[in-house]
């Protein structure tokens, strides 16, 4: 079951519950000889991926594996399909990086942090109609909201897709506070293969390494490579979930809504978007500027509103209401 993201220890708990139809934290702790807190953590893992349901009494019940495992397999297949679709675009980047040319192609390989920073800020300042970004850690530069505000003020449309890992504690709290600009159109997705900044589809800066120790990037003005990068951005933009910002409230999907049902708030939609991308509760609380305890209360309120008991169920219920 590791092939669908369930490690051997968690699988052992699942098999134990399967033989009994369910059980409590104490049951698992006693049967498998693990501490109470560890047993709870393993059961919560099974709950998050939809293999068990949880009663108000605290008992965990197994879900029919013919349905639950099929859902996990289909999720993994979708992830693999994304990799297949972007392989061609990434191959173009690889070929260009392996055989960089100068002059006519307008493509150069840069690695100095100072030069990378100069190109990044120059792209943001020179844009006249559009800025596209794929953002994920490690971050070389602290996000600079004034650059985005200045661009929007001169009529530039700024769109950014953030990987869920951008919102984790590993990125640093100071950087996270200003990660998403109030003036940009922002979306969130589970993962991104590269970091990208593109201005007016005429110039782009793309990462060639995803390690904190390397700042190697490719700067290009080559039309074929720019087209491939733009298509890669649009692909992830279409897959990602919208985040509401001060200047860009989330647009509600069109569709039939049952009479008497209220519209979701931007905070609820942002919460659902972060759920879908797999952002941890601690990172969500930090983004919202609230305590973990307050966040848990709001999550429970959202579950109650949607008639759900976990993230997956909340997403399904929200989709049925045409919230997402």
Secondary structure by P-SEA (a helix, b strand, c coil): cccccccaaaaaaaaaaaacccccaaaaaaaacccaaaaaaaaaaaaaacccccccccbbbbcccccaaaaaaaaaaaaaaaaaaaaaaaaaaaaaaaccccccccbbbbccaaaaaaaaaaaaaacccbbbbbccccccccccaaaaaaaaaabbbbbbbbccccccccccccccccccccccbbbbccccccccccccccccccccccccccbbbbbbccaaaaaaaaaaaaaaaaabbbbbccccccccccccccccbbbbcaaaaaaaaaaaacccaaaaaaaacccaaaaaaaaaaaaaaaccccaaaaaaaaaaaccc
